Amino acid sequence: MKSKNVVSSPELQERFWKAMRDIPEGEKFKLCIQCGTCGGSCPSTDAMDFTPREIFGMLRAGYIEKALMANTIWNCVSCYLCTVRCPAEIKITDTMYALKTFASKEGLYDKKFKAPIMAKAFVGNLERYGRTFEMELLIRYYLATNPFGLLAMSHMGAALFFKGRLPLFPTKIKGIDQVRKIMKAITEMERNGKGGDQ
């Protein structure tokens, strides 16, 4: 899907603003004063299509698809510099996370972005084991993105394995049932539009 340089449909805009209202301070980015402090603070700005303030401007103007199809939200490294320095006290990092969640649910992201694939593999690990099992995580990730990448990583994997740092078989945490209940409750809350801290 290409980035649309047109105002999004009223239906998409309605779903978007409902999703933002359902999280704490989700609509606060409307108060952005366009000062540029976020972009000036961000260590990832050079890798972003747009700065956070530009994304907020697009969203306010109704260009939902254009904003979500940009790589900006996926390149946020959650360092919180923008949030700490924002004069309008917008929780920019939390907003970036909420935008990722909405983009994933709507399928509104450039399919060349690999972060959603890693996120899905990571959540699958948590559901199965209650923790990360790196070998499976990387195998799932590379099979979905670049199977030849597994070959490039094999020397590092072998070195970690022989030093006892990469187990061949996963172990589940004690209390995995509680973790699964929590994850199920979060999924239900999101499905019912109750939001919660993202």
Summary of the structure (lengths in Angstrom):
residues: 198
radius of gyration: 18.9
end to end distance: 26.4
largest distance: 56.3
contacts: 532
relative contact order: 0.12
helix: 62%
strand: 0%
